[in-house]
């Protein structure tokens, strides 16, 4: 089986990520038994090909290739490495469903949209979802906040806009200006777009205290509504609240195509960008189109 680029597919071995380029090299070398021929097949120089193998061997601490006469073959360790990658490739190629993992807001949006595709959608924090995507276990990664993509220079596809609203405990005084936020206590939601709110408060020299941390916006909402003197910034698409920082916290809900070789993935994304935009609007988001 000749493997192709799988986008974010990779393996985590002892904390080190090995991406598809290494496995392309191993797969080609297992067939050609020649570094020069494999380099030509992959359209890279022999020097780059050889450096790729040496770098992997240095990280792994084992030899994955060995010279035999005028050629090069994979060692037992190299063959085992290739087999692990092939397991991931086969897992994705054989599933008929589009497997999607992403942040609570973005994955929740996709779960509510009616469409003609067979999907499996899993909800997590953006960073936990990204770790799953790196292992090639899904076809599409969705992000509540594109920060992860920005940090790694990864292309993403915006499908909607959202912004943050201020949620306060029932007995708190009404917030009328940004200066009223000075000295207040807030709940932080890990991996959410709240960074935009914190950056805005810092820009205006507003002092604030983060007294609680949770992993879900829904947990944050319950905590704030059942407490006294607590506040939180949550997505306007799911929660009604004070729009004080509406324009400062506007951000995109986006997708990253992980599996490049499944036609249904492109079809699903095209659907969301066209016919699905009205359904996105109906769910409280601002459409891209």
WOJO-V663865 format. One record per residue. N is the residue number from 1. RES is the residue in three letters. PSI is psi in whole degrees, 0 to 359 (NA if undefined). NEAR is the number of other ideal C-beta (glycine too) atoms within 10 Angstrom. Layout:
n | res | psi | near
N | RES | PSI | NEAR
N | RES | PSI | NEAR
//
This chain:
n | res | psi | near
1 | UNK | 125 | 9
2 | UNK | 117 | 8
3 | UNK | 148 | 19
4 | UNK | 172 | 12
5 | UNK | 131 | 12
6 | UNK | 30 | 22
7 | UNK | 249 | 21
8 | UNK | 3 | 22
9 | UNK | 133 | 24
10 | UNK | 170 | 21
11 | UNK | 144 | 19
12 | UNK | 113 | 11
13 | UNK | 112 | 13
14 | UNK | 40 | 7
15 | UNK | 359 | 6
16 | UNK | 133 | 11
17 | UNK | 128 | 13
18 | UNK | 118 | 19
19 | UNK | 181 | 17
20 | UNK | 335 | 22
21 | UNK | 321 | 16
22 | UNK | 317 | 20
23 | UNK | 329 | 24
24 | UNK | 317 | 22
25 | UNK | 315 | 27
26 | UNK | 318 | 25
27 | UNK | 316 | 23
28 | UNK | 315 | 21
29 | UNK | 327 | 26
30 | UNK | 336 | 15
31 | UNK | 316 | 12
32 | UNK | 332 | 16
33 | UNK | 22 | 16
34 | UNK | 122 | 17
35 | UNK | 319 | 19
36 | UNK | 318 | 15
37 | UNK | 320 | 17
38 | UNK | 319 | 23
39 | UNK | 319 | 21
40 | UNK | 319 | 15
41 | UNK | 323 | 18
42 | UNK | 359 | 17
43 | UNK | 42 | 6
44 | UNK | 166 | 16
45 | UNK | 158 | 12
46 | UNK | 325 | 14
47 | UNK | 314 | 9
48 | UNK | 318 | 12
49 | UNK | 312 | 24
50 | UNK | 320 | 16
51 | UNK | 324 | 12
52 | UNK | 317 | 18
53 | UNK | 316 | 21
54 | UNK | 321 | 12
55 | UNK | 319 | 12
56 | UNK | 318 | 22
57 | UNK | 322 | 16
58 | UNK | 317 | 8
59 | UNK | 319 | 15
60 | UNK | 331 | 16
61 | UNK | 15 | 8
62 | UNK | 160 | 13
63 | UNK | 131 | 13
64 | UNK | 352 | 22
65 | UNK | 161 | 21
66 | UNK | 147 | 12
67 | UNK | 136 | 9
68 | UNK | 106 | 9
69 | UNK | 235 | 7
70 | UNK | 4 | 8
71 | UNK | 186 | 14
72 | UNK | 134 | 21
73 | UNK | 167 | 15
74 | UNK | 140 | 20
75 | UNK | 177 | 14
76 | UNK | 319 | 11
77 | UNK | 321 | 15
78 | UNK | 319 | 24
79 | UNK | 321 | 14
80 | UNK | 320 | 12
81 | UNK | 315 | 22
82 | UNK | 320 | 20
83 | UNK | 321 | 10
84 | UNK | 317 | 13
85 | UNK | 319 | 23
86 | UNK | 328 | 15
87 | UNK | 318 | 11
88 | UNK | 318 | 19
89 | UNK | 315 | 20
90 | UNK | 322 | 11
91 | UNK | 317 | 12
92 | UNK | 319 | 18
93 | UNK | 330 | 12
94 | UNK | 346 | 7
95 | UNK | 134 | 14
96 | UNK | 337 | 7
97 | UNK | 158 | 13
98 | UNK | 113 | 22
99 | UNK | 123 | 21
100 | UNK | 134 | 26
101 | UNK | 143 | 24
102 | UNK | 184 | 31
103 | UNK | 161 | 29
104 | UNK | 321 | 24
105 | UNK | 310 | 25
106 | UNK | 318 | 30
107 | UNK | 325 | 21
108 | UNK | 323 | 20
109 | UNK | 312 | 28
110 | UNK | 329 | 25
111 | UNK | 334 | 12
112 | UNK | 346 | 11
113 | UNK | 128 | 19
114 | UNK | 130 | 6
115 | UNK | 165 | 15
116 | UNK | 18 | 8
117 | UNK | 153 | 15
118 | UNK | 109 | 11
119 | UNK | 150 | 16
120 | UNK | 119 | 12
121 | UNK | 128 | 19
122 | UNK | 135 | 15
123 | UNK | 138 | 19
124 | UNK | 185 | 19
125 | UNK | 160 | 18
126 | UNK | 316 | 24
127 | UNK | 321 | 13
128 | UNK | 321 | 17
129 | UNK | 321 | 27
130 | UNK | 322 | 22
131 | UNK | 321 | 14
132 | UNK | 319 | 18
133 | UNK | 323 | 28
134 | UNK | 335 | 18
135 | UNK | 2 | 15
136 | UNK | 20 | 23
137 | UNK | 355 | 16
138 | UNK | 168 | 25
139 | UNK | 327 | 25
140 | UNK | 136 | 25
141 | UNK | 130 | 28
142 | UNK | 146 | 30
143 | UNK | 129 | 30
144 | UNK | 332 | 29
145 | UNK | 129 | 23
146 | UNK | 11 | 18
147 | UNK | 316 | 17
148 | UNK | 318 | 21
149 | UNK | 318 | 20
150 | UNK | 315 | 11
151 | UNK | 329 | 8
152 | UNK | 7 | 10
153 | UNK | 45 | 6
154 | UNK | 133 | 16
155 | UNK | 138 | 9
156 | UNK | 161 | 17
157 | UNK | 111 | 17
158 | UNK | 137 | 14
159 | UNK | 347 | 24
160 | UNK | 164 | 24
161 | UNK | 150 | 16
162 | UNK | 171 | 23
163 | UNK | 174 | 21
164 | UNK | 144 | 28
165 | UNK | 154 | 22
166 | UNK | 125 | 23
167 | UNK | 132 | 23
168 | UNK | 158 | 19
169 | UNK | 149 | 16
170 | UNK | 328 | 9
171 | UNK | 7 | 8
172 | UNK | 151 | 17
173 | UNK | 152 | 9
174 | UNK | 134 | 7
175 | UNK | 118 | 16
176 | UNK | 337 | 9
177 | UNK | 165 | 8
178 | UNK | 333 | 15
179 | UNK | 337 | 10
180 | UNK | 348 | 16
181 | UNK | 351 | 21
182 | UNK | 125 | 13
183 | UNK | 5 | 9
184 | UNK | 160 | 20
185 | UNK | 135 | 18
186 | UNK | 156 | 25
187 | UNK | 129 | 24
188 | UNK | 133 | 17
189 | UNK | 115 | 25
190 | UNK | 133 | 14
191 | UNK | 12 | 22
192 | UNK | 179 | 27
193 | UNK | 12 | 27
194 | UNK | 339 | 24
195 | UNK | 329 | 15
196 | UNK | 323 | 19
197 | UNK | 315 | 25
198 | UNK | 318 | 16
199 | UNK | 322 | 11
200 | UNK | 316 | 19
201 | UNK | 320 | 20
202 | UNK | 322 | 11
203 | UNK | 323 | 10
204 | UNK | 13 | 11
205 | UNK | 39 | 8
206 | UNK | 125 | 16
207 | UNK | 132 | 10
208 | UNK | 159 | 16
209 | UNK | 127 | 10
210 | UNK | 107 | 12
211 | UNK | 344 | 14
212 | UNK | 148 | 17
213 | UNK | 132 | 11
214 | UNK | 170 | 17
215 | UNK | 349 | 15
216 | UNK | 140 | 17
217 | UNK | 329 | 26
218 | UNK | 324 | 16
219 | UNK | 321 | 14
220 | UNK | 318 | 27
221 | UNK | 313 | 19
222 | UNK | 319 | 13
223 | UNK | 315 | 17
224 | UNK | 314 | 26
225 | UNK | 337 | 13
226 | UNK | 11 | 10
227 | UNK | 174 | 17
228 | UNK | 140 | 10
229 | UNK | 40 | 13
230 | UNK | 152 | 20
231 | UNK | 161 | 23
232 | UNK | 147 | 29
233 | UNK | 120 | 31
234 | UNK | 163 | 25
235 | UNK | 131 | 29
236 | UNK | 337 | 20
237 | UNK | 338 | 20
238 | UNK | 341 | 18
239 | UNK | 143 | 19
240 | UNK | 133 | 10
241 | UNK | 192 | 19
242 | UNK | 125 | 18
243 | UNK | 31 | 13
244 | UNK | 319 | 20
245 | UNK | 30 | 19
246 | UNK | 310 | 13
247 | UNK | 335 | 9
248 | UNK | 338 | 16
249 | UNK | 14 | 24
250 | UNK | 134 | 15
251 | UNK | 168 | 20
252 | UNK | 145 | 21
253 | UNK | 127 | 27
254 | UNK | 168 | 23
255 | UNK | 150 | 23
256 | UNK | 124 | 23
257 | UNK | 114 | 18
258 | UNK | 312 | 25
259 | UNK | 110 | 23
260 | UNK | 346 | 15
261 | UNK | 13 | 15
262 | UNK | 110 | 21
263 | UNK | 327 | 7
264 | UNK | 333 | 15
265 | UNK | 312 | 21
266 | UNK | 320 | 12
267 | UNK | 319 | 13
268 | UNK | 315 | 24
269 | UNK | 318 | 17
270 | UNK | 323 | 12
271 | UNK | 315 | 16
272 | UNK | 326 | 23
273 | UNK | 350 | 17
274 | UNK | 268 | 10
275 | UNK | 329 | 12
276 | UNK | 352 | 22
277 | UNK | 325 | 19
278 | UNK | 321 | 11
279 | UNK | 324 | 17
280 | UNK | 318 | 24
281 | UNK | 318 | 13
282 | UNK | 341 | 11
283 | UNK | 9 | 15
284 | UNK | 3 | 16
285 | UNK | 162 | 24
286 | UNK | 122 | 16
287 | UNK | 155 | 16
288 | UNK | 319 | 16
289 | UNK | NA | 11
//
